[in-house]
């Protein structure tokens, strides 16, 4: 059955009755093994992307899913959602990143949106949909320059003055002095700290 619930029919023309029996046996074996393509030629990017999100949510962390779902709903579906999977051209794939750039967002956001589309198309191909290989060969936009910089010393002093009144002052002190991420700071326990050796 197709994703829409309609019955799919497979046909194959062969020259002899024996070849027909063998072809039928192969088709039935594929169906029972779950490898028979259950696809519709008219499936759009939007239809498949929504199915992909349901599977994707089960296999990634919530934050990753939220970011990827945002790219699908904000950039991929509005830009190329109406197009059929089997008719995508490289220009269609590039148009997602261009839409992000036209909105004056970062190259990193454009790169991520196009990367998510590429993952969706690879999954569609693995599921048996006819995705043109040239649509998968499109290069990602370049990485954007990082605008991150060190926190000025005066700002660090101000942050520590405010943090000193908080019950978890040491968490902020460790984060600023060691440059550790939030998850690392929150996961840091006293048995990992050696005050005598300063480690």
Long-range contacts (C-beta under 8 A, 24 or more apart in sequence): 1-38, 2-38, 2-39, 2-40, 3-38, 3-39, 3-40, 3-43, 3-47, 3-51, 4-40, 6-40, 8-38, 8-39, 8-40, 10-36, 37-127, 37-128, 37-129, 38-127, 38-128, 39-127, 39-128, 39-129, 39-130, 41-84, 41-86, 41-130, 42-84, 43-84, 43-85, 43-86, 43-124, 43-129, 44-81, 44-82, 44-83, 44-84, 44-85, 45-76, 45-77, 45-80, 45-81, 45-82, 45-83, 45-84, 45-85, 45-88, 45-117, 45-120, 46-77, 46-81, 46-82, 48-85, 48-120, 48-124, 48-129, 49-76, 49-77, 49-81, 49-120, 52-120, 52-123, 52-124, 55-123, 67-112, 68-116, 71-112, 71-113, 71-116, 71-117, 72-116, 72-120, 75-99, 75-100, 75-113, 76-113, 76-116, 76-117, 76-120, 80-117, 85-121, 85-124, 85-129, 85-130, 85-131, 86-129, 86-130, 86-131, 86-132, 87-132, 88-121, 88-131, 88-132, 88-135, 89-132, 89-134, 89-135, 90-134, 90-135, 90-137, 90-138, 92-135, 93-117, 93-118, 93-121, 93-135, 93-138, 94-138, 97-140, 97-141, 101-141, 106-144, 107-141, 107-142, 107-143, 107-144, 108-143, 108-144, 110-141, 111-140, 111-141, 111-142, 111-143, 111-144, 114-138, 114-140, 114-141, 115-140, 151-176
